[in-house]
Amino acid sequence: MGNDFAFAYPQFFWLFLALPLLLLWFYFNRKRETSVLRLSSLKGFKNRDLLSKVRPYLGVLRLAALALIITALARPQNEDISSRTKTTRGIDIVIAIDVSSSMLARDLKPNRLTALKEVAGDFIDKRPSDRIGLVAYAGESYTKTPITSDKSIVKGALREIKYGQLEDGTAIGMGLATSVNRLKDSKAQSKVIILLTDGVNNAGFIEPKTAADLAVEFGIKTYTIGLGTNGMAMTPVAYKPDGSFRYERREVEIDEDLLEEIAQLTGGAYFRATDNTKLQEIYEEINSLEKTEIEEFKYYKYEERFRPLVLLALGLLGLEWLLGITVFKRFM
């Protein structure tokens, strides 16, 4: 909401150019407005001399009144603008996150899972008009957050996602199927899954192709992201006696053919994120591809301010007339 002062017809201010001309006219014609009486002596009129000199300048009141009238014609007003938005085409989105042990690999900083959570959090902030849900999967899958418009709940759940909450493995089919299940009854005009993994399907009892067919049946578009550098990466391979991970350099293996097939089948797209910057760019691209249509209504309320100017101008003209028939009457 805004409250601004403006003039509805500022073109009337061009009339101010005539005021200097009128001022000159009053100046050069001031003697014509006073009757001339020749006397041998002015001793009896000394106290009146000042009034006789001031009277011709009563026209200044007329000019001031004219300036006020011009300003009033320009229509000064306070403009109060309020706006309301209406989402005309909402999108329901489920973000499916791989939480297997390989997501702790350090080719992204500080590791793949932490980097993903930071980027996904920014993505959620940029979707204020959409409902978003979270699915976590490793050797199995579960719904972390059903689709909701409450972004604080979604971001809180995103922060809580970590390795060790599920049996290890990479069940891409399970993660996709759970995401489809969350969206299949949605009434939104557009339904989208963003599925991220850093490996190959090696767990679960639902084939990724079967889950993709379900997504097609329910009209759900799927964007897939392969996360991991090209070549070798420091990857957790075993536990140390103190419970921390032991890391070794391992080949990064991502089933890109499968991810491309899922994306193509469902009408989405496949992306490869090899570092933090690329991952950020991918989410920004998805954000630009999936636009929510928002209709904005603006309401204008005007409060006119010209009336006091007109009243003041009339007051000045009245004062000129009153002075002319009272104080300066004998000099007319």
C-alpha positions as a Markdown table, in Angstrom:
| # | Residue | x | y | z |
|---|---|---|---|---|
| 1 | Met | 0.0 | 0.0 | 0.0 |
| 2 | Gly | 1.3 | 3.5 | -0.9 |
| 3 | Asn | 0.2 | 7.0 | -0.3 |
| 4 | Asp | 1.6 | 9.6 | -2.7 |
| 5 | Phe | 1.0 | 13.2 | -3.5 |
| 6 | Ala | 0.5 | 14.1 | -7.1 |
| 7 | Phe | -1.2 | 16.5 | -9.6 |
| 8 | Ala | -3.8 | 15.1 | -11.9 |
| 9 | Tyr | -3.4 | 17.8 | -14.5 |
| 10 | Pro | 0.2 | 19.3 | -14.2 |
| 11 | Gln | -0.1 | 20.8 | -17.7 |
| 12 | Phe | -2.0 | 23.7 | -16.1 |
| 13 | Phe | 1.3 | 24.9 | -14.5 |
| 14 | Trp | 2.2 | 26.3 | -17.9 |
| 15 | Leu | -0.2 | 29.2 | -17.0 |
| 16 | Phe | 2.3 | 30.4 | -14.5 |
| 17 | Leu | 4.3 | 31.8 | -17.5 |
| 18 | Ala | 1.6 | 34.5 | -17.8 |
| 19 | Leu | 2.0 | 35.7 | -14.2 |
| 20 | Pro | 5.2 | 37.8 | -14.8 |
| 21 | Leu | 3.5 | 39.5 | -17.7 |
| 22 | Leu | 0.5 | 40.4 | -15.5 |
| 23 | Leu | 2.9 | 41.7 | -12.9 |
| 24 | Leu | 4.6 | 44.0 | -15.4 |
| 25 | Trp | 1.1 | 45.2 | -16.6 |
| 26 | Phe | 0.1 | 46.1 | -13.1 |
| 27 | Tyr | 3.4 | 47.9 | -12.5 |
| 28 | Phe | 3.2 | 50.1 | -15.6 |
| 29 | Asn | -0.5 | 50.8 | -15.2 |
| 30 | Arg | -0.5 | 51.5 | -11.5 |
| 31 | Lys | -0.8 | 55.3 | -12.0 |
| 32 | Arg | -3.9 | 54.9 | -14.1 |
| 33 | Glu | -5.8 | 53.4 | -11.2 |
| 34 | Thr | -5.4 | 56.5 | -9.0 |
| 35 | Ser | -7.2 | 59.8 | -9.7 |
| 36 | Val | -5.0 | 62.8 | -9.9 |
| 37 | Leu | -5.8 | 66.0 | -8.1 |
| 38 | Arg | -3.4 | 68.9 | -8.3 |
| 39 | Leu | -3.1 | 71.0 | -5.1 |
| 40 | Ser | -0.8 | 73.9 | -4.1 |
| 41 | Ser | 0.1 | 72.1 | -0.9 |
| 42 | Leu | 0.1 | 68.5 | 0.4 |
| 43 | Lys | 0.5 | 69.3 | 4.1 |
| 44 | Gly | -2.9 | 68.0 | 5.0 |
| 45 | Phe | -2.2 | 64.7 | 3.2 |
| 46 | Lys | 1.1 | 63.7 | 4.6 |
| 47 | Asn | -0.4 | 60.9 | 6.8 |
| 48 | Arg | -2.1 | 59.5 | 3.7 |
| 49 | Asp | 0.9 | 59.4 | 1.5 |
| 50 | Leu | 1.9 | 55.9 | 2.3 |
| 51 | Leu | -1.6 | 54.5 | 1.6 |
| 52 | Ser | -1.6 | 56.2 | -1.7 |
| 53 | Lys | 1.6 | 54.5 | -2.7 |
| 54 | Val | 0.6 | 51.1 | -1.5 |
| 55 | Arg | -2.9 | 51.0 | -3.1 |
| 56 | Pro | -1.7 | 50.3 | -6.7 |
| 57 | Tyr | 0.0 | 47.1 | -5.4 |
| 58 | Leu | -3.3 | 45.5 | -4.3 |
| 59 | Gly | -3.0 | 43.8 | -7.6 |
| 60 | Val | -0.5 | 41.5 | -6.0 |
| 61 | Leu | -3.3 | 39.9 | -4.1 |
| 62 | Arg | -5.0 | 39.3 | -7.4 |
| 63 | Leu | -1.9 | 37.6 | -8.8 |
| 64 | Ala | -1.5 | 35.5 | -5.7 |
| 65 | Ala | -5.2 | 34.4 | -6.0 |
| 66 | Leu | -4.6 | 33.6 | -9.7 |
| 67 | Ala | -1.6 | 31.4 | -8.8 |
| 68 | Leu | -3.7 | 29.5 | -6.2 |
| 69 | Ile | -6.4 | 29.0 | -8.8 |
| 70 | Ile | -3.9 | 27.7 | -11.3 |
| 71 | Thr | -2.6 | 25.2 | -8.7 |
| 72 | Ala | -6.1 | 24.2 | -7.9 |
| 73 | Leu | -6.8 | 23.5 | -11.6 |
| 74 | Ala | -3.8 | 21.1 | -11.6 |
| 75 | Arg | -5.8 | 19.1 | -9.1 |
| 76 | Pro | -3.4 | 18.3 | -6.2 |
| 77 | Gln | -4.4 | 15.0 | -4.6 |
| 78 | Asn | -3.3 | 12.2 | -2.4 |
| 79 | Glu | -3.1 | 8.9 | -4.2 |
| 80 | Asp | -3.7 | 5.8 | -2.1 |
| 81 | Ile | -2.7 | 2.6 | -3.9 |
| 82 | Ser | -3.5 | -0.8 | -2.5 |
| 83 | Ser | -2.9 | -4.1 | -4.3 |
| 84 | Arg | -4.0 | -7.7 | -4.0 |
| 85 | Thr | -2.7 | -10.7 | -5.7 |
| 86 | Lys | -4.6 | -13.8 | -6.7 |
| 87 | Thr | -2.8 | -17.1 | -7.7 |
| 88 | Thr | -4.6 | -18.2 | -10.9 |
| 89 | Arg | -2.4 | -21.2 | -11.6 |
| 90 | Gly | -0.8 | -22.8 | -8.5 |
| 91 | Ile | 1.9 | -25.5 | -8.7 |
| 92 | Asp | 2.3 | -28.4 | -6.3 |
| 93 | Ile | 5.9 | -29.5 | -6.0 |
| 94 | Val | 7.5 | -32.5 | -4.2 |
| 95 | Ile | 11.3 | -32.5 | -3.7 |
| 96 | Ala | 12.6 | -36.1 | -3.5 |
| 97 | Ile | 16.1 | -36.2 | -1.8 |
| 98 | Asp | 18.5 | -39.0 | -1.8 |
| 99 | Val | 19.9 | -39.5 | 1.7 |
| 100 | Ser | 22.2 | -42.5 | 1.1 |
| 101 | Ser | 25.7 | -42.5 | 2.6 |
| 102 | Ser | 27.2 | -41.5 | -0.8 |
| 103 | Met | 25.4 | -38.1 | -0.3 |
| 104 | Leu | 28.1 | -37.3 | 2.2 |
| 105 | Ala | 30.8 | -37.3 | -0.5 |
| 106 | Arg | 32.9 | -34.1 | -0.5 |
| 107 | Asp | 33.1 | -33.2 | -4.2 |
| 108 | Leu | 30.5 | -30.5 | -3.3 |
| 109 | Lys | 31.2 | -28.3 | -0.3 |
| 110 | Pro | 31.0 | -29.2 | 2.5 |
| 111 | Asn | 29.3 | -32.3 | 1.2 |
| 112 | Arg | 26.5 | -33.2 | -1.3 |
| 113 | Leu | 23.7 | -33.4 | 1.1 |
| 114 | Thr | 24.4 | -30.1 | 2.9 |
| 115 | Ala | 24.9 | -28.3 | -0.4 |
| 116 | Leu | 21.6 | -29.6 | -1.7 |
| 117 | Lys | 19.7 | -28.6 | 1.5 |
| 118 | Glu | 21.1 | -25.0 | 1.2 |
| 119 | Val | 20.1 | -24.7 | -2.5 |
| 120 | Ala | 16.7 | -26.4 | -2.0 |
| 121 | Gly | 16.0 | -23.9 | 0.9 |
| 122 | Asp | 16.6 | -21.0 | -1.4 |
| 123 | Phe | 14.3 | -22.6 | -4.0 |
| 124 | Ile | 11.5 | -22.9 | -1.5 |
| 125 | Asp | 11.9 | -19.2 | -0.6 |
| 126 | Lys | 11.4 | -18.3 | -4.2 |
| 127 | Arg | 8.1 | -20.2 | -4.5 |
| 128 | Pro | 5.8 | -18.2 | -2.1 |
| 129 | Ser | 2.6 | -19.1 | -4.0 |
| 130 | Asp | 3.1 | -22.8 | -4.4 |
| 131 | Arg | 2.6 | -25.8 | -2.1 |
| 132 | Ile | 5.7 | -27.9 | -1.5 |
| 133 | Gly | 6.4 | -31.3 | 0.1 |
| 134 | Leu | 9.5 | -33.3 | 0.9 |
| 135 | Val | 10.3 | -37.0 | 0.3 |
| 136 | Ala | 13.5 | -38.6 | 1.6 |
| 137 | Tyr | 14.8 | -41.9 | 0.3 |
| 138 | Ala | 17.8 | -44.2 | 0.5 |
| 139 | Gly | 17.2 | -48.0 | 0.7 |
| 140 | Glu | 13.5 | -47.2 | 1.3 |
| 141 | Ser | 11.5 | -44.0 | 1.2 |
| 142 | Tyr | 9.1 | -41.9 | 3.3 |
| 143 | Thr | 7.2 | -38.6 | 3.2 |
| 144 | Lys | 9.1 | -36.1 | 5.3 |
| 145 | Thr | 6.5 | -33.3 | 4.7 |
| 146 | Pro | 3.2 | -33.6 | 2.8 |
| 147 | Ile | 2.6 | -30.7 | 0.3 |
| 148 | Thr | 1.8 | -27.5 | 2.2 |
| 149 | Ser | 1.8 | -23.8 | 1.7 |
| 150 | Asp | 3.5 | -23.2 | 5.1 |
| 151 | Lys | 7.1 | -22.7 | 4.0 |
| 152 | Ser | 8.4 | -22.5 | 7.6 |
| 153 | Ile | 7.3 | -26.1 | 8.1 |
| 154 | Val | 8.9 | -27.3 | 4.9 |
| 155 | Lys | 12.2 | -25.5 | 5.6 |
| 156 | Gly | 12.2 | -26.8 | 9.1 |
| 157 | Ala | 11.7 | -30.4 | 7.9 |
| 158 | Leu | 14.5 | -29.8 | 5.2 |
| 159 | Arg | 16.9 | -28.9 | 8.0 |
| 160 | Glu | 16.1 | -32.1 | 9.8 |
| 161 | Ile | 16.9 | -34.4 | 6.9 |
| 162 | Lys | 20.2 | -36.2 | 7.5 |
| 163 | Tyr | 22.0 | -39.5 | 6.8 |
| 164 | Gly | 21.1 | -42.5 | 9.0 |
| 165 | Gln | 17.4 | -42.0 | 9.2 |
| 166 | Leu | 16.9 | -44.8 | 6.6 |
| 167 | Glu | 18.5 | -48.1 | 5.6 |
| 168 | Asp | 21.4 | -47.4 | 3.3 |
| 169 | Gly | 21.0 | -47.8 | -0.5 |
| 170 | Thr | 19.5 | -46.0 | -3.4 |
| 171 | Ala | 15.9 | -46.8 | -4.2 |
| 172 | Ile | 15.2 | -44.3 | -7.0 |
| 173 | Gly | 11.9 | -46.1 | -7.9 |
| 174 | Met | 10.7 | -46.0 | -4.3 |
| 175 | Gly | 11.5 | -42.3 | -3.9 |
| 176 | Leu | 9.7 | -41.5 | -7.2 |
| 177 | Ala | 6.7 | -43.6 | -6.3 |
| 178 | Thr | 6.3 | -42.0 | -2.9 |
| 179 | Ser | 6.5 | -38.6 | -4.5 |
| 180 | Val | 3.8 | -39.6 | -7.0 |
| 181 | Asn | 1.6 | -40.8 | -4.2 |
| 182 | Arg | 1.8 | -37.4 | -2.5 |
| 183 | Leu | 0.7 | -35.6 | -5.7 |
| 184 | Lys | -1.7 | -38.0 | -7.3 |
| 185 | Asp | -4.8 | -36.5 | -5.6 |
| 186 | Ser | -3.7 | -32.9 | -6.0 |
| 187 | Lys | -6.1 | -30.5 | -7.6 |
| 188 | Ala | -3.4 | -28.1 | -8.7 |
| 189 | Gln | -3.1 | -27.1 | -12.4 |
| 190 | Ser | 0.5 | -28.3 | -12.4 |
| 191 | Lys | 2.2 | -31.0 | -10.5 |
| 192 | Val | 6.0 | -31.3 | -10.4 |
| 193 | Ile | 8.6 | -33.7 | -8.8 |
| 194 | Ile | 12.2 | -32.7 | -8.4 |
| 195 | Leu | 14.1 | -35.9 | -7.9 |
| 196 | Leu | 17.8 | -35.8 | -7.0 |
| 197 | Thr | 20.2 | -38.7 | -6.7 |
| 198 | Asp | 24.0 | -39.4 | -6.8 |
| 199 | Gly | 24.0 | -43.1 | -7.7 |
| 200 | Val | 22.3 | -46.0 | -9.4 |
| 201 | Asn | 19.1 | -47.8 | -8.4 |
| 202 | Asn | 20.1 | -50.7 | -6.2 |
| 203 | Ala | 17.3 | -51.1 | -3.6 |
| 204 | Gly | 13.6 | -51.0 | -3.2 |
| 205 | Phe | 10.8 | -53.1 | -4.7 |
| 206 | Ile | 9.4 | -50.6 | -7.2 |
| 207 | Glu | 11.2 | -50.2 | -10.5 |
| 208 | Pro | 12.0 | -46.6 | -11.5 |
| 209 | Lys | 10.3 | -47.2 | -14.9 |
| 210 | Thr | 7.1 | -48.3 | -13.2 |
| 211 | Ala | 7.1 | -45.3 | -10.9 |
| 212 | Ala | 7.7 | -43.1 | -14.0 |
| 213 | Asp | 4.7 | -44.6 | -15.7 |
| 214 | Leu | 2.6 | -43.8 | -12.6 |
| 215 | Ala | 3.8 | -40.1 | -12.9 |
| 216 | Val | 2.7 | -40.0 | -16.5 |
| 217 | Glu | -0.7 | -41.5 | -15.6 |
| 218 | Phe | -1.4 | -38.7 | -13.0 |
| 219 | Gly | 0.0 | -35.9 | -15.2 |
| 220 | Ile | 3.1 | -35.3 | -13.0 |
| 221 | Lys | 6.2 | -33.7 | -14.6 |
| 222 | Thr | 9.5 | -34.9 | -13.2 |
| 223 | Tyr | 12.8 | -33.0 | -13.2 |
| 224 | Thr | 15.8 | -35.3 | -12.4 |
| 225 | Ile | 19.2 | -34.2 | -11.1 |
| 226 | Gly | 22.3 | -36.3 | -11.1 |
| 227 | Leu | 24.6 | -35.0 | -8.3 |
| 228 | Gly | 28.3 | -35.6 | -8.3 |
| 229 | Thr | 31.5 | -34.6 | -10.0 |
| 230 | Asn | 32.9 | -36.2 | -13.1 |
| 231 | Gly | 35.6 | -38.8 | -12.1 |
| 232 | Met | 36.7 | -39.5 | -8.6 |
| 233 | Ala | 35.3 | -38.1 | -5.3 |
| 234 | Met | 36.1 | -38.5 | -1.6 |
| 235 | Thr | 33.3 | -40.9 | -0.5 |
| 236 | Pro | 32.5 | -42.5 | 2.8 |
| 237 | Val | 33.3 | -46.2 | 2.6 |
| 238 | Ala | 33.3 | -47.5 | 6.2 |
| 239 | Tyr | 33.1 | -46.5 | 9.9 |
| 240 | Lys | 36.1 | -45.7 | 12.0 |
| 241 | Pro | 36.3 | -47.1 | 15.6 |
| 242 | Asp | 35.2 | -43.7 | 16.9 |
| 243 | Gly | 32.0 | -43.9 | 14.8 |
| 244 | Ser | 33.0 | -41.3 | 12.1 |
| 245 | Phe | 33.3 | -42.2 | 8.4 |
| 246 | Arg | 36.5 | -43.2 | 6.7 |
| 247 | Tyr | 36.7 | -41.6 | 3.3 |
| 248 | Glu | 38.4 | -42.9 | 0.1 |
| 249 | Arg | 38.5 | -41.7 | -3.5 |
| 250 | Arg | 35.8 | -43.6 | -5.4 |
| 251 | Glu | 34.5 | -43.4 | -8.9 |
| 252 | Val | 31.3 | -41.3 | -9.2 |
| 253 | Glu | 28.6 | -43.5 | -10.7 |
| 254 | Ile | 25.2 | -42.0 | -11.7 |
| 255 | Asp | 22.7 | -43.8 | -13.9 |
| 256 | Glu | 22.2 | -40.8 | -16.2 |
| 257 | Asp | 20.4 | -42.9 | -18.8 |
| 258 | Leu | 17.7 | -43.8 | -16.3 |
| 259 | Leu | 17.4 | -40.2 | -15.1 |
| 260 | Glu | 17.1 | -38.9 | -18.6 |
| 261 | Glu | 14.5 | -41.6 | -19.4 |
| 262 | Ile | 12.3 | -40.7 | -16.4 |
| 263 | Ala | 12.5 | -36.9 | -17.3 |
| 264 | Gln | 11.7 | -37.5 | -21.0 |
| 265 | Leu | 8.9 | -39.8 | -20.2 |
| 266 | Thr | 7.2 | -37.4 | -17.8 |
| 267 | Gly | 7.8 | -34.2 | -19.8 |
| 268 | Gly | 10.5 | -32.9 | -17.5 |
| 269 | Ala | 14.2 | -32.5 | -18.0 |
| 270 | Tyr | 17.5 | -34.0 | -16.7 |
| 271 | Phe | 20.3 | -32.0 | -15.2 |
| 272 | Arg | 23.8 | -32.8 | -14.1 |
| 273 | Ala | 25.2 | -30.9 | -11.1 |
| 274 | Thr | 29.0 | -31.3 | -10.8 |
| 275 | Asp | 29.6 | -28.6 | -8.2 |
| 276 | Asn | 27.8 | -26.2 | -5.9 |
| 277 | Thr | 27.5 | -23.4 | -8.5 |
| 278 | Lys | 26.0 | -25.8 | -11.1 |
| 279 | Leu | 23.5 | -27.1 | -8.5 |
| 280 | Gln | 22.4 | -23.6 | -7.8 |
| 281 | Glu | 22.0 | -22.8 | -11.5 |
| 282 | Ile | 19.9 | -26.0 | -12.0 |
| 283 | Tyr | 17.4 | -25.0 | -9.3 |
| 284 | Glu | 17.2 | -21.5 | -10.7 |
| 285 | Glu | 16.5 | -22.9 | -14.2 |
| 286 | Ile | 13.7 | -25.1 | -12.8 |
| 287 | Asn | 12.4 | -22.1 | -10.9 |
| 288 | Ser | 12.2 | -20.2 | -14.2 |
| 289 | Leu | 10.7 | -23.1 | -16.1 |
| 290 | Glu | 7.8 | -23.6 | -13.6 |
| 291 | Lys | 6.1 | -20.2 | -13.4 |
| 292 | Thr | 3.1 | -19.7 | -11.2 |
| 293 | Glu | 0.5 | -17.4 | -12.8 |
| 294 | Ile | -0.4 | -14.6 | -10.4 |
| 295 | Glu | -3.0 | -11.9 | -11.1 |
| 296 | Glu | -2.6 | -8.6 | -9.4 |
| 297 | Phe | -5.4 | -6.2 | -8.7 |
| 298 | Lys | -4.6 | -2.6 | -7.9 |
| 299 | Tyr | -7.1 | -0.3 | -6.2 |
| 300 | Tyr | -6.7 | 3.5 | -6.4 |
| 301 | Lys | -8.3 | 6.0 | -3.9 |
| 302 | Tyr | -7.9 | 9.7 | -4.5 |
| 303 | Glu | -8.3 | 12.5 | -1.9 |
| 304 | Glu | -8.7 | 15.8 | -3.6 |
| 305 | Arg | -6.6 | 18.8 | -2.1 |
| 306 | Phe | -7.7 | 21.6 | -4.4 |
| 307 | Arg | -10.6 | 22.9 | -2.3 |
| 308 | Pro | -8.5 | 24.8 | 0.3 |
| 309 | Leu | -6.6 | 26.5 | -2.5 |
| 310 | Val | -9.8 | 27.8 | -4.1 |
| 311 | Leu | -11.1 | 29.0 | -0.8 |
| 312 | Leu | -7.8 | 30.8 | -0.1 |
| 313 | Ala | -7.9 | 32.4 | -3.6 |
| 314 | Leu | -11.4 | 33.6 | -2.9 |
| 315 | Gly | -10.3 | 35.0 | 0.4 |
| 316 | Leu | -7.5 | 37.0 | -1.2 |
| 317 | Leu | -9.8 | 38.4 | -3.8 |
| 318 | Gly | -12.3 | 39.3 | -1.1 |
| 319 | Leu | -9.5 | 41.0 | 0.9 |
| 320 | Glu | -8.5 | 43.1 | -2.1 |
| 321 | Trp | -12.1 | 44.1 | -2.7 |
| 322 | Leu | -12.6 | 44.9 | 1.1 |
| 323 | Leu | -9.5 | 47.0 | 1.3 |
| 324 | Gly | -10.4 | 48.8 | -1.8 |
| 325 | Ile | -13.8 | 50.0 | -0.5 |
| 326 | Thr | -12.7 | 50.7 | 3.1 |
| 327 | Val | -9.1 | 51.7 | 3.8 |
| 328 | Phe | -8.3 | 52.9 | 0.2 |
| 329 | Lys | -11.8 | 54.1 | -0.6 |
| 330 | Arg | -10.9 | 57.9 | -0.7 |
| 331 | Phe | -8.1 | 57.2 | -3.2 |
| 332 | Met | -10.3 | 55.5 | -5.9 |
